[in-house]
Amino acid sequence: MDNPESLELDVRVEADTGTDHSVNAGRRQPRGMHNGPSARSVKTVPEEEKRRILRERARRLARKRDAEEDKDEACLSVIGFRLGEERYAVEVGFVREVYALRDLTPVPCTPRHILGIVNVRGQVVSVTDMKVLFGLPGNGVRDDCRVLILSDEVMEMGILVDEVFGEMRIPMEKIRSQMPAPKSIKQEYLRGVAQDRLVVLDAAALLCDEQIVVHEEVGD
């Protein structure tokens, strides 16, 4: 009977060249047989070498994670929506919520694109009809319309949309500033045009335009 202590345990070593050397765990070598040129040999790894290998593996994992984060940072997260037959989007960081339009209060002496104001949990928000602002064909205000509440923590406004597609991610390299966009849209409102003619609006520019945002007080 073989002595159990003579069993060879598997030791896996990753050399600096990236080549792996391994021996099957528990494999017995027949007596009197010598390893051939292609046979693998067991190598005892010092504790310091094991720690070096673990540190190197940890660095590789960290580089892989950083590469994945850089890839994520190269994408823009947006909320997509529809105005008539056109598709638009705004950066998700500016969207506070999607609001079902109700209790709209008209405001006298305001531009035609200002539909009025709504009271969202005690906070007054102006609502802009983007189709009127952009000169798009409109069907008026419908019951199934939604309001995207845009906010930059200083100003807030609502934009009336026909449909909300939800959140999507667009690679930054796919957003082109030179692609054709509706001529009626001011260039300062545009961030660019992505694939499938998705028009990405600059929410920060919209919130800075005093002609769009209306200030009005409404009781709770």
ABEGO torsion letter per residue (X at the ends): XBBAAABBBBBBBBBAAGBBBBBBBGBBBBBGBBBBAABBBBBBBBAAAAAAAAAAAAAAAAAAAAAAAAAAAABBBBBBBBBEABBBBBBAAABABBBBBBGBBBBBGBBAABAEBBBBGGBBBBBBBAAAAAGBBBAEBBAABBBBBBBAGABBBBBBBABBAEBBBBBAAABBAABBBBAABBAAABAEBBBGGBBBBBAAAAAABAAABBBBBBBX
